[in-house]
Amino acid sequence: MTTDIMPFDFHGQTVRTLTDVNGEPWFVAKDVCEILGTHTKDVRSILDDDEVTNVTTIDIGGISTIYDHSNGGKAPLIVSEAGLYTLIMRSRKPEAQTFKRWVTHEVLPSIRKTGGYAMSSMSVEERALSIMGELKAIVDRQKRTITSQHEAITQMEPKAEAYDTFLDHTGLYKVGEAAKLLSNSGTSIGQKRLFDYLESIGWIYRNHGKWTAKQRQVDAGHLYMKDHVTNGTDSNGNPFQYPPTVYVTRRGLNLLQRKLADRNLERTLAQSPEQATMIENA
């Protein structure tokens, strides 16, 4: 095993390497990141814990010469061989593959010749291909997960679109508009019948002949009294203010849909025994 720093030159850029007590090669992250266009500060978030560390946290011996004075004298990050391949795969720079071939064909064989690199029965190229294969398998699993999630979202889209149609983005509906939306959702009702129903359940009342929302329903967020922007003019030319108009909110529309559905079910169950039996057996 060697404890010396082994610098290599890649197209004029220095790549410093070293080996740990197990004979495994490590690469100075700053050198690698400058070539691959990766920020050194992002390395820890990209790699697994066993693929990146500081030189002071592994036993390599005689390491003081690697301290980077441009970094305030701090011990720099180093990445393992597997971590290096991960960074290469994530790089968008065109020279990334050239860099990978340089590492597998020149750097690692050179380290092996020093006796510091504990090679297995696989060659450097075979080892690199094995690690790259493992990384590809991880990427493939992630792609399958993303595809599965996309399919689930695609299945949900029609339901979401239907719900968006039921609940307009404005969130406020005139009673006539609310009646149409309720009818489209399967609860047939017209504007007049909806006004009558709202009165019957205590949501609105007549005030000087005009429909007005009960304050309790306004406070609950079911109804809203909207003022008119413009004023009217009487027969004498005098302006007057139109009374506020009752609007149904999203929350109110949801609740009305449930209430009307329950009412229809109760009416069905209240039918004659013969009709109820026919419905039950349908």
C-alpha positions in Angstrom: 0.0 0.0 0.0 1.1 3.5 -0.7 0.3 6.6 1.4 1.7 9.0 -1.1 -0.5 11.5 -3.0 -0.4 10.5 -6.7 -1.2 13.4 -9.0 -2.4 12.7 -12.5 -2.8 15.2 -15.4 -6.0 15.2 -17.4 -5.7 17.7 -20.2 -3.8 20.1 -18.1 -5.9 19.6 -14.9 -4.5 17.9 -11.9 -6.4 15.0 -10.4 -5.0 13.9 -7.0 -5.5 10.4 -5.8 -4.6 8.3 -2.8 -5.3 4.9 -1.3 -6.6 3.9 2.1 -5.4 1.1 4.4 -7.5 -1.4 2.5 -5.8 -0.4 -0.8 -8.9 1.3 -2.2 -8.4 4.3 -4.4 -9.9 7.8 -3.5 -10.0 10.9 -5.5 -9.9 14.6 -4.4 -13.5 15.8 -4.9 -12.4 19.3 -5.9 -10.2 18.1 -8.7 -12.9 15.7 -10.1 -15.7 18.3 -9.7 -13.8 20.9 -11.7 -13.5 18.5 -14.6 -17.1 17.3 -14.4 -18.8 20.7 -13.8 -20.2 19.7 -10.4 -20.1 21.9 -7.3 -18.0 20.4 -4.5 -20.6 21.6 -2.0 -23.2 19.3 -3.6 -21.1 16.1 -3.4 -22.3 15.0 0.0 -25.9 15.3 -1.1 -25.3 13.3 -4.3 -23.3 10.4 -3.0 -23.9 7.8 -0.3 -22.0 8.2 3.0 -19.5 5.5 2.2 -18.7 7.1 -1.1 -17.5 10.5 0.2 -15.5 11.6 3.3 -12.8 14.0 4.5 -9.2 12.8 4.3 -8.9 13.1 8.1 -11.6 10.5 8.7 -9.8 7.6 7.0 -6.5 6.0 7.9 -4.2 6.8 5.0 -1.0 8.0 6.8 1.3 10.9 5.9 -1.6 12.9 4.6 -0.6 16.4 5.5 0.7 17.1 2.0 -2.9 17.0 0.6 -4.2 19.8 2.7 -5.6 22.4 0.4 -4.4 25.9 1.4 -6.7 27.5 -1.1 -9.6 26.1 1.0 -8.3 27.7 4.3 -6.1 24.7 5.0 -9.1 22.4 5.6 -8.9 18.7 4.7 -10.7 18.4 1.4 -13.4 16.0 0.5 -12.4 12.8 -1.3 -14.6 10.3 -3.2 -14.4 6.6 -3.6 -14.2 4.8 -7.0 -17.9 4.1 -6.9 -18.6 7.7 -6.0 -16.4 8.9 -8.9 -18.5 6.8 -11.3 -21.7 8.3 -9.9 -20.4 11.8 -10.4 -19.4 10.9 -14.0 -22.9 9.5 -14.8 -24.5 12.7 -13.5 -22.2 15.0 -15.4 -23.6 16.8 -18.5 -20.2 17.8 -19.8 -19.2 16.0 -23.0 -15.8 15.2 -21.7 -17.2 13.1 -18.9 -17.0 9.8 -20.8 -13.5 10.7 -22.0 -12.6 11.3 -18.3 -14.1 8.0 -17.3 -12.0 6.1 -19.9 -8.9 8.0 -18.8 -9.5 6.9 -15.2 -10.1 3.3 -16.1 -7.3 2.9 -18.6 -4.6 5.1 -17.2 -5.2 6.2 -13.6 -6.3 3.0 -12.0 -3.8 0.7 -13.8 -1.0 3.2 -12.7 -2.2 3.0 -9.1 -2.3 -0.8 -9.3 1.3 -0.9 -10.5 2.5 0.8 -7.3 1.1 -2.0 -5.3 -1.2 0.2 -3.4 -4.4 -0.7 -5.2 -5.9 -4.0 -4.0 -7.3 -5.3 -7.2 -9.7 -8.2 -7.3 -9.7 -10.9 -9.9 -11.5 -8.4 -12.2 -9.6 -6.0 -14.4 -9.9 -2.3 -14.0 -12.3 -2.1 -17.0 -14.4 -5.0 -15.7 -14.6 -3.4 -12.2 -15.6 -0.1 -13.8 -18.3 -1.8 -15.9 -19.6 -3.7 -12.9 -20.0 -0.5 -10.8 -21.5 1.3 -13.8 -23.9 -1.6 -14.2 -25.0 -1.3 -10.6 -25.5 2.4 -11.0 -27.5 1.9 -14.1 -29.7 -0.6 -12.3 -30.4 2.0 -9.6 -31.3 4.6 -12.3 -33.6 2.1 -14.0 -35.4 1.4 -10.8 -35.9 5.1 -10.3 -37.2 5.5 -13.8 -39.7 2.7 -13.2 -40.9 4.4 -10.1 -41.3 7.7 -11.9 -43.2 5.9 -14.7 -45.5 4.3 -12.2 -46.2 7.6 -10.5 -46.8 9.2 -13.9 -49.4 6.5 -14.8 -51.1 7.0 -11.5 -51.3 10.8 -12.1 -52.6 10.1 -15.6 -55.4 8.0 -14.2 -56.3 10.8 -11.7 -56.4 13.6 -14.3 -59.9 12.9 -15.7 -61.3 12.9 -12.2 -59.4 16.1 -11.4 -60.7 17.8 -14.5 -64.3 16.8 -13.7 -63.9 18.2 -10.2 -62.4 21.4 -11.5 -65.4 21.8 -13.8 -67.7 21.3 -10.8 -65.7 23.8 -8.8 -64.8 26.8 -11.0 -61.5 28.5 -10.1 -63.3 31.7 -9.0 -64.9 29.9 -6.1 -68.1 32.0 -6.2 -71.3 31.1 -8.2 -74.6 32.8 -8.7 -77.5 30.5 -7.7 -78.3 29.9 -11.3 -74.7 28.8 -12.0 -74.7 26.6 -8.9 -77.9 24.9 -10.1 -76.3 24.1 -13.5 -73.2 22.7 -11.8 -75.2 20.6 -9.5 -77.3 19.3 -12.4 -74.1 18.4 -14.4 -72.9 16.5 -11.3 -76.0 14.3 -11.3 -78.3 16.3 -9.1 -81.0 17.7 -11.4 -82.2 21.1 -10.1 -83.1 24.5 -11.6 -82.5 28.0 -10.3 -86.0 28.5 -8.8 -86.0 25.1 -7.1 -82.5 25.8 -5.7 -83.6 29.1 -4.3 -86.6 27.4 -2.7 -84.4 24.6 -1.4 -81.9 27.1 0.1 -84.8 28.8 1.9 -86.2 25.5 3.1 -82.9 24.6 4.8 -82.5 28.0 6.4 -79.7 29.3 4.3 -81.5 32.4 2.8 -84.6 34.5 3.4 -86.4 37.3 1.6 -85.5 40.9 2.7 -87.9 43.5 1.1 -88.5 41.0 -1.7 -84.8 40.2 -2.3 -83.0 37.0 -1.5 -80.5 37.5 1.3 -78.1 35.0 2.9 -78.4 34.2 6.5 -75.4 35.6 8.4 -74.7 32.2 9.9 -74.2 30.7 6.4 -72.0 33.6 5.4 -69.8 33.1 8.5 -69.6 29.4 7.8 -68.3 30.1 4.3 -71.2 28.6 2.5 -72.7 31.7 1.0 -71.4 35.2 0.1 -73.2 38.5 -0.5 -71.6 40.3 -3.4 -72.1 44.0 -3.9 -72.7 45.4 -7.4 -70.0 47.5 -9.0 -72.5 49.7 -10.9 -75.6 51.5 -9.7 -79.0 51.6 -11.3 -81.1 54.7 -12.3 -84.7 55.2 -11.5 -87.4 56.7 -13.7 -86.5 60.2 -12.4 -82.9 59.8 -13.3 -81.8 59.3 -9.8 -79.1 56.7 -9.1 -79.7 53.9 -6.7 -77.6 51.0 -5.5 -78.6 47.5 -6.4 -79.0 45.1 -3.4 -76.2 42.6 -2.9 -76.6 39.2 -4.8 -76.4 35.8 -3.1 -73.5 33.7 -4.3 -72.7 30.1 -3.4 -69.1 29.4 -2.4 -67.1 26.2 -3.2 -67.6 24.9 0.3 -71.3 25.6 0.1 -71.6 23.9 -3.3 -69.9 20.8 -2.0 -72.3 20.7 1.0 -75.3 21.3 -1.2 -74.3 18.5 -3.5 -74.2 16.1 -0.5 -77.4 17.4 1.0 -79.3 17.0 -2.3 -77.9 13.5 -2.9 -79.0 12.5 0.6 -82.5 14.0 0.0 -82.9 12.1 -3.2 -81.9 8.9 -1.5 -84.4 9.5 1.2 -87.1 10.1 -1.3 -86.2 6.8 -3.1 -86.4 4.8 0.1 -89.8 6.4 0.9 -91.3 5.0 -2.2 -93.9 2.3 -2.1 -92.6 -1.2 -1.1 -93.1 -2.5 -4.6 -90.9 0.3 -6.1 -88.3 0.0 -3.3 -88.1 -3.8 -4.0 -87.6 -3.1 -7.8 -84.8 -0.6 -7.1 -83.2 -3.0 -4.6 -83.2 -5.9 -7.0 -82.0 -3.8 -10.0 
